[in-house]
Amino acid sequence: MEQYDRRGAIGTAAALFAGGAAMVAGAGPAQAESSGEQARESFRVVDRRGWQRFLASSTKPPAIIGGKTYPADQRQGPDGTYLIFNDEDGNEKGGITAASTEASFSLDYANGQAITMATRWQGANGATLLDMRQMPDPALPVEQLPPMPSRVQLGYSTPEGAFLVLSDSRGRPRIVLEIDGDDRPSINVLDAAGQVVSRLPDAPS
């Protein structure tokens, strides 16, 4: 059986989203004209109990999950602007990140990311991805979470086109729909080992 080559479907998108640290930094921001307003790095909204409900920050902030505060260096994501949304218990439930070469919006389960919509770009190449992850055991603290596999990935990259990947509970792609960079469509059904068991159109002999 044919072994499916995932590079054609998610090559550039995967490279861009996995290689954030290797991105070429864009030009520095233009200096804004002074308006007399006092500069501040963050703006925080708290409720009557003093619990955080919203945070706008120009630096990577700590994360509050399950009533515990995790330092900023344990948060994934670039240095940039962060808008963080918290629930009625002060726990983080989503946010928006904006940086010079990427931007993202995410919504969370009780103890981990659920949906991320993100884009990254480098020179003339760019990629965008909608990633839906499997829900972990909500009773587990963040430190004990196993890797949460992606179940649905819908994306596009400049040279390689558009794709939809549906994966099983172990994160193994099982159905891949693709329109590659040359506008050729394909549908591949895979077994657990990544072997193609069905393909449309049929692969050339």
N, C-alpha and C positions, 0 to 999 in steps of 0.2 A: 504494500500500500504506500501511497505517497505521503511523505512527511510534510506537513504544512509549514511554510516559511512565514512566520509572523512579521518579519522585518518589512515585508511589502505592505502590510496593513497598518502597523503602528510604529514603524521605524523612527521617523523624525519626531513624531509626537512623543514617543517614549523617551527618546534621547533628550528632547527639550525639557520634559517634565522631570526627568531623573537627574539632569545635569544643571540644575539651577546655579550651583556654585561656579560653574565654568562659563556662565554667560558673560558676554562682553558688556561691560557697563556702558550705559548711555551717557550722553552729555549731562553735566550737572544742571540742576534747575536754574531757571533765570531768577535773578534777585528781584523779589517783589518790591514795589514802591512802598515806602513807609506810609502808613495811614495813621500813625500815632497810637495804634493799638498795641498793647503790651504782648510781647511774644510769649508763648507757652507751648510746651511739648505735648501736653495731654489735656483732655477735658473729660471729667468723670461724673456720671450721674449715679447717685445712690438713693435708696428708698429711706423711709423713716427709721428703719432699723440699722441703717449704715451699710447695707449690702449693695454691692455694685450691680447696676442694671444695664449700664451702657458705658462704653469707653471709646474715646477717639484719641489715638496716640500717634505721634510722628516717629516713634521707635517701637521695636518689637516688645510687647508687654508680657507680663506673667500670665499664666492661664489658671482659672479657677474651675476645678472639676471635682465633683463629689465632695464639696466643702473644703477641699485642700487646694492651696495655692502652689503652683509649680513655677519655678523661675523662668525668666524669658529665654535663657539659653537652652531650655528643654522643649521649646516650642518650634515646630517645623515652620518653614517659610522664610522669606527674604527679609532683609532690613528694608523698611518702607513705612507706608501709612497703614494703620490698622483701625478698623471700626469693629468693636466686639459687642455682641448682644448676649445678655445674661437673663436667666429665668428668674422666677420669683424667689428662688433660694440662693440666688447669686452665682449659680453655676453657668459656665459658658455654653451657649447653644448654637453659636454660629458667628460668622463675621465676614468682613470684606478686607482684602489686602491689596494694596497698590504699590508697585515698585517700578524701577526704570525699564525693566525688561519682562515684567510679568504682572498679572493681576488675577485675583480669584475671589470666589464667593463660596462659602461652605455652610452647611447645616449639620448639626451633630445629633447622634444618639445620646443616651445618658452618659456614656463614658468613652466615646470615640466618634470620629467623623463618619457621617452617613452619606452625604452628597457633596461633591466638590465640582464646581464649574470654573475652569481656569483657562488662561491663555498665556503663551510665552512667545517671544520673538527674538531673533538673532540675525542681524543683517537683513537679507531679503527673504529669509525663511521664518515661518511662524507656524504655530500649532494651537489648536483649541481642543479641550477635552471636557466631557461631562462624565464623571466617575461616580458610580453608585456602589457602595460597599456593603458587605454582609454585616448584619447586626451581631455584635459580640454578646456574651453573657453580661447583662446589665449589673449583676452583683459583683463583678470583678473590678478591683481598683485598676487605675490606668497602668500601674507598674507591672501588673500580672496579665495584661491583655496579650493574647497571641496575635500574630499578624492577621488583619482583617482582609480577606480576599475581595477583590473587585468582582462584582457579579455582572455589571453592565458598564461598558465603555462606549461612548459615542463621541467620535472625534474627527478631526481634519488636520492635515499638515500640508504645507505649500507644495512640496514636490511629490507627495505620495497619495494625495486625494483624501477620500472620506471613508470611514469604516464604522461598523457596529460590531462589537464583540460581546457575546453572551457566554458567561463562564459558569462552571458548576460550583458546588459548595467548597471546593478546595482551590478555587481560583484558576482552574484549567479551562482555557477557551474551548467551547464545544460547538458554537455556531459563529461564523465570521462572515459578515456581509461587507463587501468592499467595492469601491469604484476607484481604481488606481489613478496615478498621475497621467496616464494616457487615456483616461475615460473608459477603461475596460471594466465592466461589472463582473462580479463573481460571488458565489455563495458556497461556503465550505462547511460541512458538518464533520466534526472531529470526534474520535474516541478519546478515552482517558489518557492514552499515551501520546496524543497529538497527531495520530495518523488520520488522514483524510478518508472517511468512509463514504462520503457522497459529495459531489461537486456539480455546480451549474455555473457556466456551461462546462461540459466534459473537458478535462485536460487533454491537450493534443497528445497523440500516441508517439 
